[in-house]
């Protein structure tokens, strides 16, 4: 780090569950391997805690897996400056799971941001002072089964109007504002068009950088109006019994902030691999490091060419079409439905020329979308 700069380190999804739980309980901060020095030496370090730390047994009713880990896993994070809780798993074990997580983080003296017992608490940014620099960090997440409400705990949401007010308030109180955003399409290294537009909008509002996590793969980044946007850091610590391609790869972002100008003077990508098999994290070096960095840089060049980028998005849409349609509209779900969707035009039983435009309008039109969402929430007694 240059003497005229501060060093800010941002890390992706830390989920000390499944096969990693015993490792994290035993190794604590040593689970980060040779990246420990980076974390300890950073003037500010951030990590997204991707699951509640709780012994509470009852998970909420939701789609997708419910994750949790032993509260003592929090000791692995004792050298971080700030723990982000805005993500799609933080409410997997309800308000008790969230409360347990908040208490665990408090027990090691590391503050949290991005989640709270209600929406007012969840939306609060956190300011960290580093020398003569004050940094406000806003943590937000896409809507799944995690969002806070007036009378419900959870994550701070992506909301264009609310986020505007959050950013404006943070700008009044800090020298620079950074947004961390949990969202994106799983296993897709590029942002969906709407997410890209949103992140660029935050930059327009005066945010210094936007850093995204959630897709489980190392993703592309770009410079917009001279400021970096990172669209997926990948998994930091996250086990998967059947890992998909690139699940075990990720990168940290080290930002150098000029002390005098109080702007980002340099952004460095630090690639690593992580898995239970290697017992945590190992920084990539040599050809392996160059190979991953070159892929990430290739993604940046793709984003610089709108035609190429849209082709990548349309290719992903095409790949996901059958499984998404079948999962959404099939009256029953069963093991092997994904295989069936790839081998037969089964979804045409539910999506046809007579109803496809009506289904499109139900999702696309804001008024229809909100009404339909509330109908489904009421069916499951979800109150926010």
N, C-alpha and C positions, 0 to 999 in steps of 0.2 A: 504494500500500500504506500502511496506517495504521502510525504509528510504534510502536503497541503490539501489532503483529502481525508474524508471519513469513509469507513468501510462498512457497507450495509449488506447483509447476507440473507437471501430468501430461499427457503426450502419448501418442497412440496408436501405430499400426503404421508403423514406418519400414522400408521394403523398397527399398533403392537398386538395384534390379535392372531388367531389361528396358530400356525406353526411358529410365529415369531414371539408369542407371549412369554413362554418360558425363557427364551433367549434374552428378551428385554429385561425380565425380572432379575435374571442372573448377571447380565453384563452391564445393565444400566446405560450410562452415557457411552460406554465402550462399544455399544452396538453400532456407533457411527464410524468405527474403524479409523482410518487415516484422515477422515474429514473432521475429526474432533478439533484439530488445531484451527481449522477455518472457523468453526463455530465459536470456540473460545476467544479467538483473536478479533472477531468482528466487533465493531463499535455498536452495532445493532444487528440482532439475528431474529428471524421470524420463521415459524413452522406452523403448518396446518395440522391440527390433531383430528384425524379422520374418523375417530370412533369414541363413544363415551367410555370413560373409565369408571366402572361401576360393578358391584356385585349383585345389583338388582336383577331379578330373574325374569320378569315379565316384559317382553318386547311389545312394541305397539303393533297395531294392524297396519300393514303396508305391503307394497310390492317390492321385490328385491330382497337381498340378504339383510339381516339385522346383525350389526357388529358391536362388540364390546371387548374390553380388556380389563385386567386387574388394576385397581387404582394405583397400586405401587409402581406400575409401569411409568408413571409420571416422573419418577426420579431420573429417567433417561434424558429428560428435557430441562434439567436444572441450569444448563449453561445458556439457554436461549433467553433473549430479551422479552419476547412476546409470543404467545400461543394463540393462533387463530382458531376459532370454533365455528365459523360460518361454513357449513358443508352439509351434504345430504344425509349424513349418518348421525349427526350429533343428537337427534331426538329418537334414535332407534329404541331406547329404553325409557322413553317418556321423561316427565319432569324430574323423576327421581334419578334417572341416569344423568340428566343434565346437571342437577344439583350436586351429585357426587363428583362429576367432572370438574365443576367450578371449585369445589372444596379441595380436590386433589391438586389442582394447579396452584391454589392459594397456599397449600401446605409447603410448597417448595419456593414460594415467593416470586413466582413468575406471573405477571398479569395476563389477562385474556382479552380478546376483542372479537366481535362478530356474533355473539350469542348471549342471551340473557333470559331472565324469568318472564319478560314481556317485550313487546316490540320497542318500547322506549329505551330499555336497557340494551337490547341487542344492537340498536342502530348507533350507539355511542362509539365514536372513534377513540383511539388511544394515542396519546402524545408521548414520545420519548425524546428527552433532551440529550444530545451528544455534543459536548463542548459548547460551542456557540450556535449550534444547529438544533432546531426543534422539528421533529418529524411526526406527522400525523398519519396513522395507518387506519384505513377503513376496510373492514372485511365484510363481504357480502356473498350471497350464494343464490343459485337458481332455485326455483320452487320445486320441491318434491314433497316429502313428508316431514319437513324440517323447519318450516317457517314459523317465526314468532307472530303473535297477534296481540291485541290489546290485553287479553287475559290469558295468554298462552305463551309458554317459553319456546325458544327456538332460535333459529338463525336470522340475521338481518337479510332481507330479501333484495334481489335485483328489482329496482323500481325507479324508473327514470326521474320521476318527480321527487321522491324521497331522497334518492341518491344525489340529486342536484343540491338539495338543502344540506345534506350531510357534507358534501364537498365544500360548499360555500362557507359553512360554519368552521370546518377544519382549516380552510385557507386563512380565516381571520385569526386563528389561534396558533398556527405553525408556519415555519418557513417553507416547508415542502409537504405535499400531500401524496401519499401512495395508496392505490387501491389494490387489494388482493381479492380475486374473484374466483369462486368455486363453481365452475361450469364448463360446458363444452360437451361434445359428443364422444362417448367412450371409444377409445382405440383409433380415433381420427386425429392426426397430428396438426390439423388446420382448424381455425375457428369457423363455425357456421357463419354465413353472411350477417345475420342479425347480431351475433355476439361481436363480430369484428366492428360493425358499425357502432355498437354500444361502447366498446373500449375506446374507439377513436373519439367518441363524444366526450368521454371522461377527460381525455387529453385536452380537448377543446375547452373544457371547463377549468383547466388549469392544473390538472393532476400531473405529477412528474413522470410517473410510470404506472402501468397496469400489469399485474402479474397473476396469471391464471393457473389453476390446478384442477384436476378431476379426471381427465381423459385416460389416465393410466399408461400413457406413453409419452416419451419426450417429444414436444411439439415445436412448431415453427415460431418465429418471432419476426417483428418488423420494427422499423422506425417510422413514426408518424409525426410529422412536423418537428422532426429532430429528437423525438422522445421515444424510448423503447416500449414495446408492448410484447410480453411473453405469453403465448397462448396455452402452453402446457409444460409444467416442469417435470411431469411424470411422478411415479411413486418414490417416496423417500424410504420408508420402511413399510412394506405391505406384502403379505404372503398370499399366494394363490396356489392351491393344490394342482391346478391345471393352467399354468400361466400362458397367456396368449403372447404373440410376438411382441417383443419390446417391453413386456410387463416389468422386467427386471432392470431396465435402463431408465436413467433420469439425469437431470442436471440441476445444480444450484445456480443461482444468479448472484454475483457479487457486484454491487454498485459502488462506484467511487463518487462521492459527493464533494465537489470543490468547496473548501471552507469559506472562501471569500465570496464567490458568486452564488453559492448555495443552489447549484444545479448538478445534474448527473454529468460527470466528465468522462466516465468510462463504464461500460457494462461488460462483465466477463462471464462466460458460460463455463461451468465446472462440471464435467460429466462423470458419472459413476455407474457402477452396477450394484444391485442389492438383491439378496435372496437368503432364504434360510440355509441353503447349502453352503454358502460362504460365511454364514454367521453374522450378517449385517451388511455394511456398506464398504465398498472398495473403490477408491478413485481410479478412473481409467488413466492410463499413461500410454505413451508411444503411439503405435499404429491404431490401437483400439480407441484411444482418445481422439485422434485425428479423424478416424472413420465416423464417429458419432457427430463430432463438430461439423464435419463436411456435410453430413445429412441435414443437420439443423440449418446450416447456411444455405443449402439447396432449397429448403423450405422457405427461407427468407426471400430467396430469388423468385420462388413461385408466387409468393404474396405480392411481389413487386410487379407481376404481370397478371392483370385482372383476368385475361382470357384463360391463362393456364390455371389460375386459382379456381375459377368457376368450373373448369373441366374436372378438377380434383373433387370439388364439392358434388357435382352431378354424378361422378363415378361412385362416390360414397352413397349418395341417395339411391342410385340404381341397385347397389349391392344390398342395401337394407330394405328395399321396398317390400318384397314378399313377406319377410319375417315380421316387419312392423304392421303391415295390413292384417296379416293373419292373427297376430297376437292381439291386436286392437279389437277386431270384430268377430273373431270366432266365438261361438257361444260356449265352447269348452276349451280348456287348455290341457295338454297332455305331454308326456315325455316324448320327444321326437318331433314336436310340431315345427321346430326350426328346420330339421332335415326335410320334412314334408313340404315346407314352403319353398325349399330350394329345388325340389324334384318335380313338383306338380303346380299347375296354376290354381291351386285350391282356394286362394283368396278371392278368385272371381265369383265364388258362390256368395260372397258377402259384399263385394264391391263390383258394381256393374254400371252400365250406361244409364240406368234409371235412378240410381241413388248416389253416385259418386260426387256429383256437384252439390247435392244437399249435404253430404257428409263434409265436403270441403268447406262449405259456407258455415257449418256449425262450428268448425275449428278456427277458421280464418277471421270471421267477423267478430270484433271485440265484444259486442253485446251478446251474441249467441254464445261465444266462448265463456264469458263470465257466468251466464245463466247456467250453462251445462255443467261448468265446474261446481257451482253451488249446489246443483241438484245431486251430483255424485257425492259431494262432501256431506250433504244432509243424509244421504243414504247410509253413510258410515259414521254419522254423528261427529264429524270433524268440525270443531268450532274454533275460530280464531278471533 
